[in-house]
């Protein structure tokens, strides 16, 4: 069956290859489309396969390939479908916040909202508020405690 033009077009349109395990003349409509690497999935007789790929764990040209883990971040592929390439996300690990699609994220740290050993959340006394100077790694330890009006001081 794979030799017929219509069958080949069905698989090719889905970016899959045609496979016919039985080429005898009396074995008709037993062909199946199979996923091309790096995708995998279950083939269905006389139809396209359901091809999937977890771009966080697979090795391919559009996959994360350790990008997230190398940056100390978590990877998530929201859709493993063949039609959803390059949709993986790098998520910052708490207490940092941020994410990016198909790249390492720029992670922010609000030291006034986070509970970490160098953060101001617990350092400020009652009647004070924590004010963050900046969220990037270049501005760590720039928070300060300020008195809440009508009190004065820092």
C-alpha positions, -999 to 999 in steps of 0.1 A, spaced: 0 0 0 29 25 7 37 25 -30 4 43 -38 5 80 -41 -24 88 -18 -10 67 11 25 82 8 9 117 8 -10 109 40 21 100 59 43 127 44 18 154 52 21 144 88 60 143 86 59 106 91 71 76 71 49 49 56 54 12 66 37 -18 51 46 -50 69 27 -72 44 30 -63 7 10 -93 -6 -17 -83 -31 -45 -95 -9 -33 -75 21 -48 -41 15 -51 -11 39 -27 -26 64 -1 2 60 7 25 89 25 58 93 54 56 117 70 85 136 103 99 124 131 103 150 133 119 175 95 114 179 79 82 191 44 70 193 19 44 185 10 37 148 -26 31 138 -34 9 108 -43 30 77 -39 63 96 -12 87 108 5 79 141 2 99 173 38 111 175 51 128 207 83 142 221 93 155 255 117 182 246 130 184 281 144 149 281 149 141 244 180 149 223 171 169 192 179 202 175 150 221 192 152 203 225 163 218 259 194 196 259 203 205 295 198 242 290 175 245 320 194 222 344 227 239 335 212 272 347 199 256 379 163 257 365 135 232 359 123 223 325 87 217 314 73 208 280 36 219 280 28 199 249 46 168 236 27 169 203 46 168 171 30 201 161 44 219 192 81 222 187 103 246 207 76 252 234 96 239 263 100 263 293 128 269 318 113 278 352 133 294 380 135 275 412 121 291 444 127 315 459 137 330 425 109 337 400 107 338 362 105 316 331 114 316 294 103 297 264 131 277 246 159 293 266 172 297 301 152 322 321 163 354 337 155 347 374 145 375 397 148 374 435 126 397 456 145 396 489 116 413 506 91 387 496 114 356 499 124 336 529 161 330 524 192 334 546 201 368 532 166 381 527 149 410 545 115 394 549 123 383 585 149 410 593 125 439 594 109 446 628 73 453 636 63 487 623 89 485 595 86 475 558 111 459 536 121 478 504 138 459 476 164 478 456 165 455 426 155 419 416 186 408 396 215 388 409 236 419 405 216 436 432 216 411 460 216 423 495 203 457 485 171 456 505 165 478 535 140 482 564 121 514 565 98 527 592 61 529 583 47 564 585 42 583 607 74 568 622 107 580 608 141 563 602 156 533 584 
